[in-house]
C-alpha cells in the first residue's frame, strides 16, 4: 500500500508532468493504468467513492466529511492495528477491480485541479511514510507514519480523501469470496495431492507447522515444497476470522507469486489450493 501511495504522489507532483521525459517506472504505471482502467471506469469509481464516503458517515466510521474525521480514523487504526469495521454492502466496481488497479490508478478519478493541489511537500511526506521500515509492516505502523507526516489540513485535499477511502475500504472489507484464479479442491475428494498448510492467525502471524514466520519465509517454504512435482502438491490456507483483510490479501498475492515462479520452470502448473472457511 505505501509503495502505491508514494508512486501516486510522484505521478501528481513530479516535474516530468511538464513535458519532461518520464522515468521508466512512472511511464510503466501510466501505461498500465491506460490499458487496465478506462475513463468510464474512472467516472464510475468516482461515483462509488462518493457513495462510500456517504456510507462511512452514515455508519459512523467518519464523523463527517471534514479532513479531521479522516485523520481520526488513522488514529484509530494506529491504536488498534486494524480497522474493526464491517462493510455490509457492495460497491460493484470496487468489488470487481483488482487491488493493483484501483489502488494504483485511482489518480485518474481526480481532476487536474485536484492533482495540482499536491506539491513537493506532499512527495517528501510520502517518502518519509515509506522509508526505513524494519520487521513486519502492520496497518498500525503505516497509520502512525501517516499521522506523523500529514496534518489535518492535508486531509482537506481530495487526493488524501480518495486514497484514504480506498485504504479504509481495503482494511475493513471482510475477506471476500472471489475467484483468484486458484483451483480449489477438498480433502474429502479422492486425491493423491499432498498439501502444505498455511495458517493466518488472529494476530496476523503466519504459521507453517509449528513455526511462525515472515511472509518472505513462508514464500520460500512453500516454493521449496512445491518445487518437486508441483502438480501433485498443493497449499491449504486457513484464516482466522479476526485476521485482517490486508494480511489475507498479502498471502493470496504471495501464493500467486509462487505459482508464477513455478510456471517459469514448468509448464501449466495447476494451482492446487484450498481456502478453508474462516474460523
C-alpha positions as CSV (number, residue, x, y, z in Angstrom):
1,X,0.0,0.0,0.0
2,X,2.7,2.5,1.0
3,X,4.6,2.0,-2.3
4,X,1.4,2.7,-4.3
5,X,0.8,5.7,-2.1
6,X,4.2,7.3,-2.9
7,X,4.0,6.3,-6.6
8,X,0.7,8.1,-7.0
9,X,2.0,11.3,-5.4
10,X,5.0,11.1,-7.7
11,X,2.7,10.9,-10.7
12,X,0.9,14.0,-9.5
13,X,3.9,16.1,-8.3
14,X,6.9,15.2,-10.4
15,X,8.1,17.9,-12.8
16,X,8.0,15.3,-15.6
17,X,4.4,16.2,-15.9
18,X,5.6,19.4,-17.5
19,X,6.8,17.8,-20.8
20,X,10.0,16.3,-19.4
21,X,10.8,12.6,-20.1
22,X,9.1,10.2,-17.6
23,X,11.2,7.9,-15.5
24,X,10.6,4.3,-16.7
25,X,8.7,3.1,-13.6
26,X,6.3,6.0,-13.8
27,X,5.8,5.6,-17.5
28,X,5.0,1.9,-17.0
29,X,2.5,2.8,-14.3
30,X,0.7,5.3,-16.6
31,X,0.7,2.7,-19.5
32,X,-0.7,0.1,-17.1
33,X,-3.5,2.3,-16.0
34,X,-4.3,3.4,-19.5
35,X,-4.6,-0.2,-20.5
36,X,-6.5,-1.5,-17.5
37,X,-8.6,1.4,-16.2
38,X,-10.8,3.2,-18.7
39,X,-12.1,6.7,-18.4
40,X,-15.6,5.3,-17.9
41,X,-14.4,3.2,-15.1
42,X,-12.8,6.2,-13.5
43,X,-16.1,8.0,-13.7
44,X,-17.8,5.0,-12.1
45,X,-15.2,4.7,-9.4
46,X,-15.6,8.4,-8.5
47,X,-19.3,7.8,-8.1
48,X,-18.7,4.8,-5.9
49,X,-16.2,6.6,-3.8
50,X,-18.7,9.4,-3.1
51,X,-21.2,6.7,-2.1
52,X,-18.6,5.0,0.0
53,X,-17.9,8.3,1.8
54,X,-21.6,8.7,2.5
55,X,-21.8,5.2,3.7
56,X,-18.9,5.7,6.2
57,X,-20.6,8.8,7.5
58,X,-23.9,7.1,7.9
59,X,-22.4,4.1,9.7
60,X,-20.3,6.3,12.0
61,X,-16.8,5.4,10.8
62,X,-16.4,9.1,9.7
63,X,-18.0,11.7,11.9
64,X,-18.5,13.9,8.9
65,X,-16.7,14.7,5.6
66,X,-14.1,17.0,7.1
67,X,-10.4,16.3,7.0
68,X,-10.1,15.9,10.7
69,X,-12.6,12.9,10.5
70,X,-10.3,11.1,8.1
71,X,-7.3,11.7,10.3
72,X,-9.3,10.4,13.3
73,X,-9.7,7.0,11.5
74,X,-6.0,6.7,11.0
75,X,-5.6,7.4,14.7
76,X,-8.0,4.6,15.4
77,X,-6.0,2.2,13.1
78,X,-2.8,3.2,14.7
79,X,-4.2,2.4,18.2
80,X,-6.0,-0.9,17.2
81,X,-3.5,-2.0,14.5
82,X,-6.6,-2.8,12.4
83,X,-9.9,-1.3,11.4
84,X,-12.7,-3.2,13.2
85,X,-15.5,-2.1,11.0
86,X,-17.5,-4.4,8.8
87,X,-18.8,-3.2,5.4
88,X,-22.2,-4.8,4.9
89,X,-22.9,-3.5,1.4
90,X,-21.4,-4.0,-2.0
91,X,-19.8,-1.5,-4.4
92,X,-19.9,-3.0,-7.8
93,X,-16.7,-1.7,-9.4
94,X,-14.6,-1.7,-6.1
95,X,-15.6,-5.4,-5.7
96,X,-14.7,-6.3,-9.3
97,X,-11.5,-4.4,-9.9
98,X,-8.2,-6.0,-9.0
99,X,-6.4,-4.4,-6.0
100,X,-3.5,-3.2,-8.1
101,X,-5.8,-1.4,-10.5
102,X,-8.0,0.6,-8.1
103,X,-5.2,1.5,-5.7
104,X,-2.5,2.1,-8.4
105,X,-4.8,4.0,-10.8
106,X,-7.1,6.0,-8.6
107,X,-5.4,9.2,-9.5
108,X,-7.5,9.1,-12.7
109,X,-10.6,9.9,-10.7
110,X,-9.1,13.3,-9.7
111,X,-9.4,16.4,-11.8
112,X,-6.3,18.3,-12.9
113,X,-7.1,21.0,-10.4
114,X,-7.3,18.4,-7.6
115,X,-4.0,16.9,-8.6
116,X,-2.4,20.3,-8.9
117,X,-3.1,20.9,-5.2
118,X,-0.2,18.5,-4.4
119,X,3.3,19.9,-4.0
120,X,6.8,18.5,-3.4
121,X,6.0,18.8,0.3
122,X,3.5,16.0,-0.2
123,X,6.1,14.0,-2.1
124,X,8.5,14.4,0.7
125,X,5.9,13.4,3.2
126,X,5.1,10.2,1.2
127,X,8.8,9.4,1.1
128,X,9.0,9.7,4.9
129,X,6.0,7.5,5.3
130,X,7.5,4.8,3.1
131,X,11.1,4.8,4.3
132,X,13.0,2.7,6.8
133,X,10.6,0.0,7.9
134,X,12.2,-2.8,10.0
135,X,10.4,-6.1,10.6
136,X,6.8,-6.7,9.7
137,X,4.8,-3.7,8.4
138,X,1.3,-3.6,10.0
139,X,-1.7,-1.3,9.4
140,X,-1.0,0.3,12.7
141,X,2.6,1.2,11.8
142,X,1.7,2.7,8.5
143,X,-1.2,4.6,10.0
144,X,1.1,6.1,12.7
145,X,3.5,7.2,9.9
146,X,0.7,8.9,8.1
147,X,-0.4,10.7,11.3
148,X,3.1,11.8,12.0
149,X,3.6,13.3,8.5
150,X,0.2,14.6,7.4
151,X,-1.7,17.4,9.1
152,X,-5.5,17.9,9.5
153,X,-5.2,20.5,6.6
154,X,-3.6,17.9,4.4
155,X,-6.7,15.7,4.7
156,X,-8.8,18.6,3.2
157,X,-7.2,17.8,-0.2
158,X,-9.3,15.5,-2.4
159,X,-6.2,13.3,-3.1
160,X,-5.8,12.3,0.6
161,X,-9.6,11.7,1.0
162,X,-9.7,9.4,-2.1
163,X,-6.6,7.5,-1.1
164,X,-8.0,7.2,2.5
165,X,-11.3,5.9,1.4
166,X,-9.6,3.2,-0.6
167,X,-7.4,2.4,2.3
168,X,-10.3,2.1,4.8
169,X,-12.2,0.0,2.3
170,X,-9.4,-2.5,1.8
171,X,-8.6,-2.9,5.5
172,X,-12.3,-3.0,6.7
173,X,-13.8,-5.1,3.9
174,X,-14.4,-8.7,5.0
175,X,-12.4,-11.5,3.4
176,X,-14.3,-11.9,0.1
177,X,-15.4,-14.9,-1.8
178,X,-13.6,-14.2,-5.0
179,X,-12.1,-16.1,-7.9
180,X,-8.3,-15.5,-7.5
181,X,-7.6,-18.0,-10.3
182,X,-6.9,-20.7,-7.8
183,X,-8.1,-24.2,-8.2
184,X,-9.9,-25.3,-5.0
185,X,-10.4,-28.9,-4.0
186,X,-11.5,-30.8,-1.0
187,X,-9.5,-33.3,1.1
188,X,-12.7,-35.4,1.1
189,X,-12.2,-36.0,-2.6
190,X,-10.2,-38.9,-4.0
191,X,-6.9,-37.1,-4.5
192,X,-3.3,-38.0,-4.1
193,X,-2.3,-34.4,-3.8
194,X,-0.1,-33.7,-0.8
195,X,-0.6,-30.3,0.8
196,X,1.3,-27.8,3.0
197,X,-0.9,-25.9,5.4
198,X,-0.5,-22.2,6.0
199,X,-2.3,-20.7,9.0
200,X,-3.0,-16.9,9.3
201,X,-3.8,-16.4,13.0
202,X,-5.9,-13.7,14.7
203,X,-2.9,-11.6,15.3
204,X,-1.9,-11.8,11.6
205,X,1.0,-14.1,12.2
206,X,1.8,-16.8,9.7
207,X,2.4,-20.4,10.8
208,X,3.5,-23.4,8.8
209,X,3.6,-26.5,11.0
210,X,4.9,-25.3,14.4
211,X,6.9,-22.5,13.0
212,X,5.9,-18.8,13.0
213,X,7.5,-17.0,10.1
214,X,7.5,-13.8,8.0
215,X,5.8,-13.6,4.6
216,X,9.1,-14.0,2.8
217,X,10.0,-17.0,4.9
218,X,6.6,-18.6,4.2
219,X,7.0,-17.9,0.5
220,X,10.4,-19.7,0.4
221,X,9.0,-22.6,2.4
222,X,6.0,-23.0,0.1
223,X,8.1,-22.6,-3.1
224,X,10.6,-25.3,-1.9
225,X,7.7,-27.7,-1.0
226,X,6.1,-27.3,-4.4
227,X,9.3,-27.3,-6.4
228,X,9.5,-31.1,-6.6
229,X,6.5,-32.4,-8.6
230,X,4.3,-29.3,-8.2
231,X,1.3,-30.8,-10.0
232,X,1.0,-33.5,-7.3
233,X,1.2,-31.0,-4.4
234,X,-0.9,-28.1,-3.2
235,X,-1.5,-25.5,-0.5
236,X,-4.1,-25.4,2.2
237,X,-4.8,-21.9,3.6
238,X,-6.6,-21.5,6.9
239,X,-7.5,-17.9,8.0
240,X,-8.8,-16.7,11.4
241,X,-11.9,-14.6,11.3
242,X,-10.0,-11.9,13.3
243,X,-7.1,-11.7,10.8
244,X,-7.0,-8.5,8.8
245,X,-8.1,-8.3,5.1
246,X,-4.7,-6.7,4.4
247,X,-2.8,-9.8,5.7
248,X,-5.2,-12.1,3.9
249,X,-4.6,-10.4,0.6
250,X,-0.8,-10.4,1.1
251,X,-1.0,-14.2,1.4
252,X,-3.0,-14.5,-1.7
253,X,-0.6,-12.3,-3.6
254,X,2.3,-14.3,-2.2
255,X,0.8,-17.6,-3.4
256,X,0.1,-16.2,-6.9
257,X,3.8,-15.1,-7.0
258,X,4.9,-18.6,-6.0
259,X,2.9,-20.2,-8.8
260,X,4.1,-17.5,-11.3
261,X,7.7,-18.5,-10.4
262,X,6.9,-22.2,-10.8
263,X,5.4,-21.6,-14.2
264,X,8.7,-20.2,-15.3
265,X,10.3,-23.6,-14.6
266,X,7.4,-25.9,-15.5
267,X,4.6,-25.8,-18.0
268,X,1.0,-25.4,-16.9
269,X,1.4,-25.9,-13.1
270,X,-2.0,-26.5,-11.5
271,X,-2.9,-24.1,-8.7
272,X,-4.0,-26.7,-6.2
273,X,-5.2,-24.5,-3.3
274,X,-7.8,-24.9,-0.6
275,X,-9.0,-21.8,1.1
276,X,-10.8,-23.0,4.1
277,X,-13.8,-21.2,5.7
278,X,-12.6,-18.7,8.3
279,X,-12.6,-20.0,11.9
